[in-house]
Amino acid sequence: MAKPTLRVIQGEGERCPAWLDFPPTVVARSPFDKGAICRFRMSREDATKAAAAHRLQPIWELWSVVVGEPPPVPNVRSWGVNVPAEEGLIALVEAHACFRGICRALAEDDNGEDVVAYILKPLFFYKRVVNLVCLAEKEVTPEGLLFAVYVRLDMPWNGENSTVGVVTHGGFVEADTADPLLPVDHESRFVERLW
């Protein structure tokens, strides 16, 4: 059998844009113990798919609500409408409710059993805008909306600061009028409330 020959294929590699270069992990309250801290990896897969489809809004929301920072685009910290850029932003660790089981399939999880949803109430978030100065504009979160962050659990929790899953995506959801800190239909939307 002939030994295969290797060829070097010349190509131009592109660096990942800064706004797709999420931190490797984010800090959160443990879904199993609200008083303990854990870490989640950040999935770039959904963000990369959204970017390929020219949908940058989900990426801006991950930066400004999950990571707790303005999206890293030029002039975001100095453009007048954004100053002060970090004021009013929250991060995943500031979630006030956590549910387990999303009653639908996600990735390899056929029924969403190993998915937890963190619920946050951000004061501000960054909106994607088309502007010559900056591509991100700080906005007040509309009344009656909460932000849900979905995390797929894939490792057992072994105490404080362990990494137990991956943040897959997030998005705004309507708040329940009876309890404005919980999503509408949370009793049927999730299997159980963890805290």
N, C-alpha and C positions, 0 to 999 in steps of 0.2 A: 504494500500500500504506500502510495507516495505521500511524503510529508507535506502538509499544507503550507503554503507560503503566505506570509502576512504582508499586507500592503497598508501603508499609511494613507488615509484619506484626508486630504486637506479640506478644511472647512472653517467657517468663521463662527466661533462661539460667541453668544451674546450673554452679557452679564444680566442677571436678574435685576429688574428695576427695584429701586429702594422700597417702593410701596408694596412689592410682593415679597420682600425680605422680612417676614415676620420674625419676632424672637422665637427661639426654639421651643420655649415653654412659657406658660402663664400660670400665675398663682391663683388659687381658688380655695374656697372653703370646701372641706371634704364633703362629698354627698352622704357619707356614712356618719360623720360627726361634725356638726356645724361649728364647733369650737376648735377643730383641728384644721390645719392647712395641708393642701396637696398641690400637685402640679399637673398640668395637662400639656401635651404636645400640641402644636398648632399645625393643622393640616393645610398644606398649600395647594392640594389638588383642586378643591372647589374654587378657591380664589384664582388659580391659574385658568380654569375653565371659564370663569366669569370674565376674566381679563381678555381671553381669546375671543369672547363674544362681545367685547366692548362694553361690558357691564361692570363699571368700577364702583358703583354704589355699595354693593355688599362688602367690598374690600375696605372702603372708607369706614363703614360701620364696624367692621372687625377691629380696625385700628382705634377708632374713637370710643367704642363701648367695651370691647373685650380687653384690649391691651391698655386702654386708658391714655392714649397719646394721639395727637393729630397725625393724620397720614403724612408720611415723609415725602412731600412734594415741594418744589421751590416756592418760596415766599409764604408758606403756610403760617409761620410764626410772626411774620412782620406785616402782613396785609391787614389793614385797618379793621375790617369787620371780624377778624379772627382774634384780635389782641384783647386780652391775654389768651393765648392759644390753648393752654391746658385747663384754664378755669372752667369748672362745671363738668369736666369729663369724669367718668367713673370707669372702673375696671372690673373684671370678672369676680375678683375677691369680694366685691361689695354687693353681691347678689343677696336678695332678701328672701328668696324662696327657691326650693329645689324639688323637682318631681322626677320619678323614675318610670320608664316605659312610655313610649310615644304612640302605641297602638297602630303602628305601620312599619313597614320594612325600611331598614337603613343599612346599606352596604351588605355585609354577610349576615346581619341580624334580621331574620325573617319577620319578626313581630315587634322589633324595637325594644325588646326587653332589657337589653344592656345599654340603653341610651338614657342619659339624664338630661333634664332641661333646667338650666339656671334662669331665674327671672330677675331682671334688673329694671330700675326706673331711672334712666339717664335724664339729666336736665338738658344736656346738649348732645349733639352728634355732628359729625361732618357730612355734608352733602356734596356730591360731585357736581361741579359746575363747569361750564365752558367759559373761560375767562382768560384774557391775556396776562393777567397778573398772577393768578393762582387757580389751581384746579379743585380746590377744596374750600368750602365755606361753612363756617360754624353756624348751626341752626338750633333753635329751641325745639325740643321734642314736643310735638303736638299733644294737647291734653287728651287723655283717654288711651294712650299707647304705652305699652311696656316693651322691653326687648327680651327675647328668649334666645339663649345660647345653648346649642345642642352638643353634647359630648358623648362619644362612644367609649364606654369602659372596656378596656382590653387587658388589664392587669389587676391582680388582687391588691388590695390596699394593705400595706404593711406598716402603717403608722405615719406620723407627722412627716411632711415634705416628700412623700413618695409620689412618683409619677404613675398615674393609674389609667390614663386614657388620652383621647385626642379630641380637640375641639374641631368639629366638622363644619359647622355653619351657624348662622344666627339670623335673626330678623325681627322686625317689629310685629307685635300682635296686639289685638284689641284687649283692653282691660275690662274686667267684669264690673258692671255698674254697682252691684251689691258690695263688692270688695275690690276697690280700684287698684290694689297691689297684686292681684292675681289675674291671670288671663281668663277671658270669657270661656265658658264651658270647660274649665280646668278639671271638673269631676269626670267628664267623659273623654277629654283629650289625653289624659295621662292615666297610668295604672295606679300609682300611689304618690302621695306627697311625703317626701323624706323629711323636710323641715320647712 
